[in-house]
Amino acid sequence: MNKKMREIKAQIEVLNDEATKAFESKDLTGAENKIAEIENLEREYKVAEKLYNNNKEEVTDEVVNKVKTVDKVTAFANAIKKVRNSMNETTGTDGGYTVPEDIQTDIEHLREAKFSLEQLVSVEAVSTMSGRRTFKKRSSQTGFSKVGEGQTIGAKATPQFDKIEYNIDKYAGILPVTNELFEDSDQNIYNELVTWIADESRVTRNKLILEQVNTNAKTDLVDLDGIKKALNVTLGQAFKGTSNIITNDDGLQYLDTLKDSDGDYLLSKNPQNPMSLVLSAGATTVPLIVVPNADLSSEGVYTKSTDSTVQAGKTYYTLSGSDYVVVAEPTGNPSSSNYYELTGAKVPFIVGDLKEGIKLFDRKVTNIMTSNVAAAGELNAFEEDLTLFRAIEREDVVVRDKDAFVNGYIELTNGATA
């Protein structure tokens, strides 16, 4: 793959992300336009690939003789595969010094599991910095009263209304990049940074959404029966049909081992969508959404140590404020030193309909600007020969209906989450 092909690939990845965002925000025209651009780039890539393959030549002795005048890292590495001799490359003086290191400048990406909670909540694009939405309150109606002939008709309660308000906040960051990196790298650093910024946006919104989920008091569901009660009673029929169970990798492990009295697993593939899972327990069948631990973490459960002496291989913690910190070199008596041990985890199980429960007001999509002359804090792009990437986005996340979801957890021991 040559530089041109890599650039086209990078452009396709960026456009694909933009098309996905447009589709999720119901901008079908925008999504179709992005897809059309992707298709054009894919055709361009095929042409570039064909030209690249046509221009390949077999390495010959003549190529080997010209190694000194070309890139010693890539050309010599390819040529040396065709040459056999008795020199020993493991010993420098016997020829090892002439063998280049296998250095690749292609940027490789480690496989990661990422999840955007934005797809689970309601999103509304707004054009003002603040606003409000009006809702009719829930109420128990008693019906009309029986009235005899000539008797006075009594007054009945009228509908009551409530409102939710949003106030847009700004979230931003600056990424400094040396101009030497732009000039000397044969990779598309710009697209790499744009992708990185897009992921920063995802993480930011995940954090804001979870902050609002946690405004609902955490409920100990205890076990599967607690999940069923949350669906059947706490949420009731208003949300049961549209509810999901949202958990993380730890929660998937727990649910994936549950069996009924016949020994059949309760977790299975959704017959209507084989790529998704459903939890079936009795009359209850609910879609399961699994979020990676990195995006939806379990909360550690710490218990005061009862050890009288430090046990080899065991990790101990001390309580610093509200955080548990690893003891680097534990000594003495752990029980009298107020040492703690990690004995389990509170695994999140958010049960309900977050489309009804949480709303994200999006003032503006992420805005990216670059400058090689700006100054920001301790950074001076002009003096330090930098290019500064500034990313800004504006949004607010609020609870739309706190009764639409249960912020639950199930406490598991270390053995149950392993």
Legacy VTK file of the C-alpha trace (Angstrom):
# vtk DataFile Version 3.0
C-alpha trace
ASCII
DATASET POLYDATA
POINTS 418 float
0.000 0.000 0.000
1.460 3.366 -1.019
0.960 6.800 0.522
-1.917 7.725 -1.808
-3.816 4.544 -0.954
-3.302 5.159 2.788
-4.652 8.697 2.445
-7.767 7.463 0.618
-8.317 4.808 3.324
-8.073 7.463 6.047
-10.558 9.712 4.228
-13.014 6.816 3.923
-12.785 6.132 7.682
-13.492 9.782 8.528
-16.443 9.981 6.108
-17.850 6.731 7.471
-17.833 8.184 11.015
-19.515 11.363 9.736
-22.159 9.339 7.862
-22.889 7.318 11.004
-23.335 10.480 13.071
-25.600 12.009 10.427
-27.735 8.867 10.352
-27.990 8.731 14.150
-29.124 12.366 14.195
-31.798 11.566 11.538
-29.985 13.600 8.865
-30.649 11.079 6.105
-29.698 13.456 3.286
-26.379 14.194 4.966
-25.748 10.486 5.489
-26.540 9.699 1.837
-24.170 12.448 0.664
-21.375 11.043 2.829
-22.045 7.528 1.509
-21.828 8.859 -2.071
-18.450 10.422 -1.231
-17.305 7.108 0.263
-18.323 5.225 -2.897
-16.351 7.663 -5.072
-13.296 7.272 -2.836
-13.630 3.476 -2.942
-13.563 3.623 -6.765
-10.530 5.902 -6.594
-8.848 3.435 -4.202
-9.431 0.529 -6.590
-7.833 2.480 -9.437
-4.868 3.471 -7.238
-4.489 -0.135 -6.098
-4.503 -1.435 -9.676
-1.882 1.105 -10.733
0.208 0.237 -7.694
0.092 -3.494 -8.475
0.877 -2.887 -12.170
3.960 -0.880 -11.264
5.455 -3.547 -9.004
8.632 -5.085 -10.317
10.527 -8.139 -9.285
13.639 -7.352 -7.246
16.779 -8.065 -9.299
20.513 -7.927 -8.782
20.410 -4.495 -10.406
18.060 -3.309 -7.653
20.446 -4.627 -5.033
23.290 -2.674 -6.586
21.242 0.535 -6.394
20.317 0.165 -2.734
22.750 2.866 -1.654
20.871 5.481 -3.653
17.387 4.669 -2.398
15.676 4.241 0.945
17.994 1.862 2.791
15.272 0.720 5.193
12.598 -0.393 2.727
14.446 -1.154 -0.542
17.278 -3.116 1.032
14.895 -5.061 3.255
12.960 -6.199 0.156
16.080 -6.924 -1.864
17.792 -8.947 0.839
14.957 -11.490 0.734
16.137 -12.491 -2.742
19.823 -12.808 -1.843
21.422 -15.795 -0.134
24.976 -15.701 1.126
27.117 -17.008 3.918
27.313 -13.794 5.908
26.041 -13.906 9.481
23.598 -11.098 10.311
23.596 -11.880 14.044
27.200 -10.686 14.328
27.698 -7.045 13.416
31.204 -7.375 11.968
30.172 -10.367 9.850
27.486 -8.421 8.073
24.903 -7.739 10.766
25.586 -3.998 10.652
24.476 -3.964 7.019
21.061 -5.467 7.760
18.466 -2.764 8.471
15.963 -3.004 11.290
12.399 -3.918 10.368
10.885 -0.475 10.862
7.401 0.297 9.580
5.951 3.788 9.698
2.396 2.650 8.989
0.243 3.518 11.986
-1.305 0.332 13.305
-4.381 0.451 15.519
-4.874 -1.959 18.389
-8.319 -3.481 18.444
-10.518 -1.716 20.966
-14.106 -2.098 22.123
-15.834 1.274 22.211
-19.433 2.198 22.856
-21.352 5.446 22.487
-24.114 5.794 25.066
-25.498 8.621 22.929
-27.260 6.027 20.760
-29.306 4.888 23.778
-30.688 8.307 24.766
-32.882 10.892 23.085
-30.906 13.546 21.163
-32.276 16.904 20.086
-30.382 19.520 18.076
-30.993 23.028 19.417
-30.023 26.494 18.200
-30.176 28.427 21.472
-28.042 28.404 24.608
-30.937 27.531 26.921
-34.541 26.467 26.800
-37.202 24.300 28.322
-39.641 21.571 27.400
-43.091 21.093 28.944
-44.511 17.717 29.993
-47.779 16.582 31.495
-47.272 15.066 34.930
-48.347 11.551 35.700
-51.414 11.397 37.899
-53.940 8.888 39.192
-57.387 9.647 37.839
-60.466 8.557 39.799
-63.145 8.960 37.140
-66.374 10.897 37.306
-68.618 10.809 40.358
-72.212 9.707 40.284
-74.537 12.727 40.397
-78.226 12.615 41.093
-80.837 14.685 39.307
-80.633 18.308 40.358
-77.467 17.753 42.438
-74.326 19.836 42.178
-71.545 18.483 39.982
-68.249 18.506 41.821
-64.964 19.811 40.420
-62.352 17.367 39.170
-58.579 17.676 39.135
-57.170 19.054 35.907
-53.957 17.906 34.206
-50.778 19.154 35.853
-47.648 20.068 33.938
-43.931 20.137 34.580
-40.892 21.319 32.658
-37.290 20.380 32.076
-34.701 23.005 31.282
-31.413 22.844 29.451
-28.416 25.138 29.646
-25.725 24.530 27.068
-22.152 24.198 28.349
-18.959 24.236 26.324
-16.434 21.405 26.378
-13.095 21.828 24.670
-9.455 20.807 24.466
-6.251 21.705 22.618
-3.876 19.154 21.095
-0.393 20.495 20.214
1.522 18.840 17.346
5.033 19.732 16.204
5.274 20.932 12.622
8.238 18.581 12.123
5.866 15.672 12.636
3.583 16.950 9.875
6.493 17.560 7.523
8.528 14.407 8.152
5.851 11.750 8.611
4.554 9.861 5.596
1.340 9.129 7.481
-1.867 11.169 7.505
-1.388 12.657 10.970
-4.284 15.062 10.453
-6.835 12.289 10.017
-5.371 10.398 12.970
-5.918 13.467 15.169
-9.442 14.031 13.860
-10.289 10.432 14.736
-8.755 10.919 18.185
-10.819 14.095 18.729
-14.003 12.285 17.673
-13.320 9.649 20.301
-12.717 12.355 22.923
-16.194 13.640 22.060
-17.652 10.148 22.537
-15.999 9.790 25.944
-17.192 13.268 26.985
-20.808 12.489 26.132
-20.635 9.079 27.787
-19.477 10.793 30.982
-22.281 13.389 30.874
-24.927 10.707 30.254
-23.700 8.511 33.125
-23.697 11.542 35.450
-27.417 11.958 34.754
-28.107 8.235 35.098
-26.482 8.403 38.534
-28.871 11.149 39.673
-31.267 8.243 40.198
-30.354 6.540 43.479
-28.518 3.245 42.954
-30.711 0.212 43.645
-29.343 -3.147 44.789
-31.126 -5.632 42.503
-29.435 -8.569 44.307
-30.052 -11.111 41.524
-32.148 -11.964 38.471
-35.367 -11.715 40.439
-34.483 -8.126 41.271
-34.120 -7.354 37.558
-37.533 -8.893 36.895
-39.110 -6.859 39.702
-37.595 -3.682 38.273
-39.195 -4.497 34.920
-42.562 -5.757 36.173
-43.217 -3.464 39.134
-40.879 -0.467 39.298
-41.099 0.348 35.603
-44.412 -1.339 34.988
-46.308 -1.647 31.743
-45.529 1.912 30.626
-41.895 1.020 29.908
-41.683 -2.761 29.974
-42.210 -3.091 26.219
-39.399 -0.671 25.347
-36.961 -1.458 28.149
-33.434 -2.800 27.825
-30.953 -4.201 30.292
-27.713 -2.243 29.984
-24.665 -3.784 31.638
-20.927 -4.225 31.085
-18.582 -7.149 30.424
-18.803 -8.224 34.066
-22.588 -8.237 33.848
-22.508 -10.253 30.636
-20.346 -12.870 32.338
-22.854 -13.094 35.202
-25.924 -13.369 32.961
-24.186 -15.709 30.528
-23.840 -18.351 33.245
-27.452 -18.287 34.492
-29.532 -21.401 33.785
-33.148 -22.375 34.314
-34.341 -25.476 36.174
-33.826 -27.563 33.027
-30.218 -26.500 32.738
-30.816 -24.236 29.730
-29.031 -20.903 29.585
-31.285 -17.866 30.056
-29.260 -15.682 27.719
-29.738 -16.312 24.026
-29.526 -14.672 20.630
-32.432 -12.544 19.514
-34.112 -14.549 16.705
-35.116 -11.274 15.011
-31.571 -9.896 15.234
-28.903 -12.603 15.642
-26.259 -9.966 16.426
-28.034 -9.006 19.654
-28.836 -10.858 22.884
-32.013 -11.269 24.895
-32.499 -12.397 28.470
-35.386 -14.829 28.837
-36.699 -15.644 32.292
-40.244 -16.932 32.604
-42.634 -14.452 30.987
-39.875 -11.851 30.704
-37.771 -11.439 27.556
-35.645 -8.300 27.426
-32.927 -7.124 25.008
-29.453 -6.980 26.530
-27.015 -4.182 25.653
-23.407 -4.828 26.651
-21.106 -1.830 27.117
-17.332 -2.449 27.492
-15.961 -2.160 31.031
-13.840 0.760 29.808
-16.991 2.791 29.107
-19.222 1.475 31.904
-17.105 0.286 34.807
-18.001 -1.835 37.807
-17.509 -0.324 41.265
-15.075 -2.180 43.467
-16.229 -3.595 46.805
-13.543 -3.337 49.481
-13.553 -5.175 52.795
-11.317 -4.504 55.767
-8.582 -7.115 55.894
-8.615 -9.670 58.704
-5.079 -10.887 57.989
-2.726 -10.729 60.960
0.331 -10.827 58.703
0.930 -9.734 55.138
0.118 -12.535 52.714
2.466 -12.968 49.763
0.896 -12.163 46.400
-2.098 -10.400 47.926
-2.893 -6.777 47.097
-3.848 -4.474 49.960
-5.447 -1.040 49.808
-5.743 1.979 52.081
-8.604 4.442 52.136
-7.516 7.907 51.034
-10.501 10.234 51.191
-13.102 8.344 49.166
-10.581 6.411 47.063
-8.893 3.095 47.717
-5.170 3.224 46.949
-2.853 0.245 46.484
-0.303 -0.195 49.293
3.028 -0.378 47.469
4.933 -2.241 50.189
2.532 -3.605 52.830
4.090 -4.397 56.186
3.058 -5.308 59.706
-0.453 -6.401 60.668
-2.986 -5.635 57.863
-6.001 -5.794 60.197
-4.575 -3.227 62.624
-3.097 -1.126 59.798
-6.559 -0.533 58.334
-5.718 -2.352 55.134
-8.544 -3.329 52.780
-8.954 -6.090 50.208
-10.871 -6.013 46.939
-13.510 -8.684 47.527
-16.010 -8.051 44.746
-17.706 -5.570 42.484
-20.991 -3.742 42.132
-21.818 -4.539 38.524
-24.082 -1.967 36.819
-27.487 -3.047 35.516
-29.356 -0.053 34.113
-32.858 -1.325 33.445
-35.394 0.648 31.473
-35.857 2.970 28.512
-33.104 5.600 28.332
-34.711 7.166 25.248
-37.492 8.271 27.565
-35.266 8.768 30.573
-32.330 10.873 29.344
-32.140 13.704 26.818
-29.052 15.207 25.184
-29.437 18.727 23.819
-26.817 19.229 21.099
-26.063 22.889 20.383
-23.441 22.212 17.753
-21.436 19.352 16.369
-17.770 19.179 17.305
-15.893 22.120 15.796
-12.191 21.683 14.970
-9.820 24.528 14.146
-6.074 24.537 13.628
-3.517 27.307 13.939
0.257 27.572 13.738
0.383 31.102 15.201
-2.059 30.991 18.119
-1.117 31.078 21.790
-3.009 29.005 24.358
-1.957 28.983 27.988
1.689 27.968 28.143
1.656 26.986 24.473
2.753 29.413 21.749
2.371 27.848 18.318
4.425 30.484 16.513
7.370 30.491 18.925
7.433 26.725 19.427
6.762 25.828 15.774
3.593 23.917 16.622
0.202 23.374 15.075
-2.566 23.567 17.668
-5.756 21.597 17.159
-8.658 23.158 19.049
-11.805 21.082 19.460
-15.033 22.552 20.874
-18.467 21.095 21.357
-21.510 22.385 23.201
-24.232 20.314 24.786
-26.275 19.590 27.881
-27.619 16.297 29.166
-30.652 16.214 31.461
-32.995 13.664 33.004
-36.195 13.656 30.971
-38.106 11.101 33.039
-36.512 9.611 36.145
-39.217 6.935 36.301
-38.224 5.511 32.914
-35.174 3.654 34.205
-33.747 1.959 37.285
-30.107 2.665 38.108
-29.390 -0.781 39.476
-26.443 -2.963 40.341
-25.765 -6.525 41.443
-22.951 -7.141 43.902
-20.769 -10.060 42.897
-17.775 -11.620 44.579
-14.439 -11.725 42.810
-15.053 -15.343 41.892
-18.394 -14.497 40.258
-16.924 -11.792 38.045
-13.803 -13.703 37.011
LINES 1 419
418 0 1 2 3 4 5 6 7 8 9 10 11 12 13 14 15 16 17 18 19 20 21 22 23 24 25 26 27 28 29 30 31 32 33 34 35 36 37 38 39 40 41 42 43 44 45 46 47 48 49 50 51 52 53 54 55 56 57 58 59 60 61 62 63 64 65 66 67 68 69 70 71 72 73 74 75 76 77 78 79 80 81 82 83 84 85 86 87 88 89 90 91 92 93 94 95 96 97 98 99 100 101 102 103 104 105 106 107 108 109 110 111 112 113 114 115 116 117 118 119 120 121 122 123 124 125 126 127 128 129 130 131 132 133 134 135 136 137 138 139 140 141 142 143 144 145 146 147 148 149 150 151 152 153 154 155 156 157 158 159 160 161 162 163 164 165 166 167 168 169 170 171 172 173 174 175 176 177 178 179 180 181 182 183 184 185 186 187 188 189 190 191 192 193 194 195 196 197 198 199 200 201 202 203 204 205 206 207 208 209 210 211 212 213 214 215 216 217 218 219 220 221 222 223 224 225 226 227 228 229 230 231 232 233 234 235 236 237 238 239 240 241 242 243 244 245 246 247 248 249 250 251 252 253 254 255 256 257 258 259 260 261 262 263 264 265 266 267 268 269 270 271 272 273 274 275 276 277 278 279 280 281 282 283 284 285 286 287 288 289 290 291 292 293 294 295 296 297 298 299 300 301 302 303 304 305 306 307 308 309 310 311 312 313 314 315 316 317 318 319 320 321 322 323 324 325 326 327 328 329 330 331 332 333 334 335 336 337 338 339 340 341 342 343 344 345 346 347 348 349 350 351 352 353 354 355 356 357 358 359 360 361 362 363 364 365 366 367 368 369 370 371 372 373 374 375 376 377 378 379 380 381 382 383 384 385 386 387 388 389 390 391 392 393 394 395 396 397 398 399 400 401 402 403 404 405 406 407 408 409 410 411 412 413 414 415 416 417
